[in-house]
Amino acid sequence: MPPGKVFLLVGGALFLVGLWLSWDGRPHLPLGRLPLDIRVEKEGFSFFFPLGTCLLLSGVASFLIWLFRR
C-alpha cells in the first residue's frame, strides 16, 4: 500500500477517535481503568502502572501492523 494511503487512513482514524473522545468532554475509553492496571494509593504515596492498557494498545498496534503488511 502506498505511504500516502496509509497516512490518509491513519489520519482519518485518528480524526474519528478524536471526535469520539471529545463528543461530550469525557473520555469514553476505559484506558487507565482496565482490570490489569496496577494502582497503589497510600498516605503520602501513589503508584500507577497501566499494564492492562499497555497490553491492549500493544495488541491493537500489532494487529494493525500485521494487517497493513498483508
C-alpha positions, 0 to 999 in steps of 0.5 A, a space after each residue: 500500500 502506498 505511504 500516502 494511503 496509509 497516512 490518509 487512513 491513519 489520519 482519518 482514524 485518528 480524526 474519528 477517535 478524536 471526535 469520539 473522545 471529545 463528543 461530550 468532554 469525557 473520555 469514553 475509553 476505559 484506558 487507565 481503568 482496565 482490570 490489569 492496571 496496577 494502582 497503589 494509593 497510600 498516605 503520602 504515596 501513589 503508584 500507577 502502572 497501566 499494564 492492562 492498557 499497555 497490553 491492549 494498545 500493544 495488541 491493537 498496534 500489532 494487529 494493525 501492523 500485521 494487517 497493513 503488511 498483508 
